[in-house]
Amino acid sequence: SKYLVEQHVAVLGIPYTISAPVAFMENIVAPWSIGALIRGTHAFAMPAKRVLQLVALADIGAFVAALVERRERVFGKRFDFAGSELSGEDQAKILSQSIGRPINYQAIPIAVARQQSEDTALMFEWFDRVGYDVDIAALHRDFPEVRWHSFADWAREFDWRALERAYSAA
């Protein structure tokens, strides 16, 4: 559906720039995943060793602001963007270090994801089959004004204690 919107915008005859973030780092702390994480499991519908490109929400705003500042130089272009690329196992290792206790990775079968949402299952199948292919090094070189968060940066800066307190109080 996003691609159809992009096609429509391209024929409107107005200046446009498409910003296309990859998967969000914050999905790890989304309501559908936080319970398992608090119990020590980073569960995601992808094989443990399959890499996925991720971006912090803070970087989305900073990147879009950089695009706005560049105006005409970026009109008519599409920018896929990411901050990190790592496997679920590697994410769990970084989470373990940042949270201060063991976090294990668990691959959720696509059939289970499909029970929750067909669209979500299709997205995870695409992640596994094709995935994102942002040239992260080139992007970060071309947009040095953005303080790109690595996954380790994001996890280190996140307030895990506040999240656990909020979750236990709910």
C-alpha positions in Angstrom: 0.0 0.0 0.0 2.9 2.4 0.7 4.2 1.8 -2.8 0.9 2.7 -4.3 0.9 6.0 -2.4 4.4 6.7 -3.6 3.3 6.0 -7.2 0.3 8.4 -6.8 2.4 11.2 -5.3 4.9 10.9 -8.2 2.3 11.7 -10.8 0.7 14.7 -8.9 3.1 17.2 -10.3 4.1 18.6 -6.9 7.6 18.6 -5.3 8.0 15.6 -3.1 10.6 13.5 -1.3 9.9 10.0 0.0 11.5 9.1 3.3 11.3 5.3 3.9 12.5 4.1 7.3 13.4 0.5 7.8 12.1 -1.5 10.9 11.9 0.5 14.1 14.2 -0.3 17.1 11.3 0.7 19.3 9.3 -2.4 18.2 11.3 -4.2 20.7 9.5 -2.3 23.5 6.1 -2.2 21.8 3.1 -3.5 23.8 3.1 -6.8 21.8 6.7 -7.6 22.7 7.5 -6.0 26.1 6.0 -8.8 28.2 8.3 -11.5 26.8 11.3 -9.1 27.0 10.6 -8.4 30.7 10.6 -12.2 31.2 14.0 -12.5 29.4 13.0 -13.2 25.8 13.4 -11.1 22.7 10.7 -12.7 20.5 10.5 -11.8 16.8 9.1 -13.6 13.7 12.4 -14.1 12.0 15.2 -16.7 12.1 17.7 -16.0 14.8 20.6 -15.5 12.4 18.8 -13.4 9.7 19.9 -9.8 9.8 17.4 -7.0 9.8 18.1 -3.3 9.3 16.7 -1.1 12.1 16.3 2.6 12.8 15.6 4.6 16.0 12.5 6.7 16.0 14.6 9.8 17.0 16.6 9.3 13.8 13.5 9.4 11.7 12.7 12.9 12.8 16.3 14.1 12.4 16.5 12.5 8.9 13.3 14.1 7.7 14.5 17.5 9.1 17.7 17.0 7.1 15.6 16.3 4.0 13.5 19.4 4.5 16.7 21.5 4.9 18.0 20.2 1.6 14.7 21.0 -0.2 15.2 21.1 -4.0 18.3 18.9 -3.9 16.2 16.0 -2.7 12.9 16.6 -4.6 11.7 13.6 -6.6 13.9 11.2 -4.7 13.2 8.2 -2.4 15.5 7.7 0.6 15.5 4.3 2.4 17.3 4.8 5.7 18.7 2.8 8.6 20.9 3.0 11.6 22.0 -0.6 12.2 21.9 -4.0 10.7 22.1 -7.1 12.9 20.6 -10.5 13.6 18.0 -11.3 16.3 20.7 -13.1 18.2 23.0 -10.1 18.1 20.1 -7.9 19.2 19.5 -10.2 22.2 23.2 -10.0 23.2 23.1 -6.2 23.1 19.9 -6.1 25.0 21.4 -8.4 27.7 24.3 -6.0 28.1 22.1 -2.9 28.2 19.4 -4.4 30.5 21.9 -6.1 32.7 20.5 -9.6 32.7 20.3 -12.5 30.1 17.9 -11.9 27.2 17.4 -14.9 24.8 16.3 -14.7 21.3 13.2 -16.7 20.2 12.1 -17.0 16.6 8.3 -16.9 16.4 6.9 -19.1 13.7 5.2 -17.1 10.8 2.0 -19.1 11.4 1.8 -17.6 14.8 2.3 -14.1 13.5 -0.3 -14.8 10.8 -2.9 -15.6 13.5 -2.4 -12.1 14.8 -2.3 -10.3 11.5 -2.0 -11.3 7.8 -0.3 -8.0 7.0 2.3 -8.5 9.7 3.0 -12.0 8.6 3.5 -10.8 5.0 5.9 -8.1 6.3 8.0 -10.7 8.3 8.1 -13.0 5.3 9.4 -10.1 3.2 12.0 -9.3 5.9 13.2 -12.9 5.8 13.0 -13.4 2.0 14.2 -10.0 0.7 14.8 -7.6 3.6 16.1 -4.0 3.4 19.3 -3.1 1.6 20.3 0.4 2.7 23.9 1.2 2.2 24.2 2.3 5.8 27.8 3.6 5.6 27.1 5.7 2.5 23.8 7.1 4.0 25.5 8.1 7.3 28.4 9.7 5.3 25.9 11.6 3.1 23.8 12.8 6.1 26.4 13.6 8.8 24.0 16.1 10.5 21.9 13.2 11.7 23.1 11.6 15.0 22.6 8.1 13.8 21.9 5.6 16.6 23.4 2.2 16.4 21.3 -0.5 18.0 23.8 -0.6 20.9 23.5 3.2 21.3 19.7 3.0 21.4 19.7 0.1 23.9 22.3 1.8 26.1 20.3 5.0 26.2 16.9 3.4 26.8 15.5 3.6 30.3 14.9 -0.1 31.0 14.2 0.4 34.7 11.4 2.8 34.1 9.9 0.4 31.5 10.0 -2.5 33.9 8.4 -0.4 36.7 5.6 0.7 34.3 5.1 -2.8 33.1 4.9 -4.3 36.6 2.6 -1.6 37.8 0.1 -2.3 34.9 
